[in-house]
Amino acid sequence: MPVLGCDVEELLELSSCYLCFSERELLAAKAMLQEEFFSGAASARTPAELAADSVAWKNLSESQRLAIEVRQLCNANVILGERTDCDANTLAEQIACYCGLSKSQLEAISYYLTCLQRQT
């Protein structure tokens, strides 16, 4: 299958058949596809098994989930040699220029970069 790229108009056209899905259906599809990706279709866990395995994540706040995601991304960058550590004070200094952007701008950047990451 060819790389989809990150052109929003093209992606919306390719995704148009999913726009009739409810948010819950989209989340269900995302969860199923993530499980296939990480576990392989042959060994994918059932929804009940995944619900049991993920129970601790259910009660986390969005801020807590985001903090965990940031730590995981930082760790991945250390593994790749892009960073030397994940010191919070250092990171706070480095993100200062990003903090002038709005939440919606930061979310758009994050979605865009996630799209680019999925191209590799």
C-alpha positions in Angstrom: 0.0 0.0 0.0 1.4 3.4 -0.9 2.3 6.0 1.7 -0.7 8.3 2.2 1.2 11.5 2.9 -0.1 14.3 5.1 -2.0 16.5 2.8 -5.2 17.3 4.7 -7.5 17.6 1.7 -6.3 14.2 0.3 -6.5 12.5 3.7 -10.1 13.9 4.3 -11.1 12.5 0.9 -9.6 9.1 1.6 -11.2 9.2 5.1 -14.6 10.4 3.9 -16.2 7.0 4.3 -15.3 7.1 8.1 -17.0 10.5 8.6 -20.3 8.8 9.1 -18.9 6.9 12.1 -19.7 8.2 15.6 -16.9 9.3 17.8 -17.4 6.1 19.8 -17.1 4.0 16.6 -14.0 5.9 15.5 -12.4 5.2 18.9 -13.4 1.5 18.6 -11.8 1.3 15.2 -8.7 3.1 16.4 -8.3 0.7 19.4 -8.8 -2.4 17.2 -6.3 -1.2 14.6 -3.8 -0.2 17.3 -4.1 -3.7 18.8 -3.6 -5.3 15.4 -0.5 -3.2 14.8 1.1 -3.9 18.2 0.0 -7.5 18.7 -0.5 -8.8 15.2 -3.9 -9.8 14.0 -3.3 -13.5 14.8 -2.6 -12.8 18.5 -4.8 -9.8 19.0 -6.5 -9.6 22.4 -10.3 -9.5 22.7 -12.0 -6.2 23.7 -12.7 -7.7 27.2 -9.0 -8.6 27.6 -7.9 -5.1 26.4 -10.4 -3.5 28.8 -9.0 -5.5 31.7 -5.4 -4.7 30.7 -6.1 -1.0 30.4 -8.2 -0.4 33.5 -5.5 1.7 35.2 -5.6 4.1 32.3 -9.3 4.7 32.6 -9.1 7.0 35.7 -6.2 9.1 34.5 -6.9 12.7 33.7 -6.1 14.1 30.3 -3.2 15.9 31.8 -1.8 12.7 33.3 -2.1 10.9 30.0 -0.4 13.7 28.2 2.4 13.8 30.8 3.0 10.1 30.3 3.0 10.5 26.5 5.5 13.3 26.7 7.8 11.2 28.9 7.5 8.3 26.5 8.3 10.5 23.5 11.3 12.0 25.3 12.5 8.5 26.2 12.2 7.4 22.6 14.2 10.5 21.5 16.9 9.5 24.0 17.0 6.0 22.6 17.3 7.4 19.1 20.1 9.7 20.2 18.2 12.9 19.5 18.4 13.9 23.3 20.7 13.0 26.1 18.1 13.1 28.9 14.5 13.9 29.9 15.1 16.4 32.7 11.9 18.4 33.2 13.7 21.7 33.9 15.7 21.4 30.7 12.6 20.5 28.7 10.7 23.5 30.3 13.4 25.8 29.0 13.4 24.3 25.6 9.6 24.5 25.1 9.4 28.2 26.0 9.1 29.3 22.4 6.2 26.8 21.8 4.3 28.1 24.8 3.3 31.2 23.0 1.1 29.1 20.6 -2.5 28.4 21.4 -3.8 25.0 22.5 -5.4 24.4 19.1 -2.2 25.4 17.3 -0.2 22.9 19.4 -2.7 20.2 18.8 -2.6 20.8 15.1 1.2 20.6 15.1 1.0 17.4 17.1 -1.5 15.8 14.7 0.7 16.9 11.8 3.8 15.5 13.3 2.0 12.2 14.2 1.0 12.0 10.5 4.6 12.5 9.4 5.8 9.9 11.9 3.3 7.3 10.5 4.9 7.8 7.0 8.1 6.1 8.1 
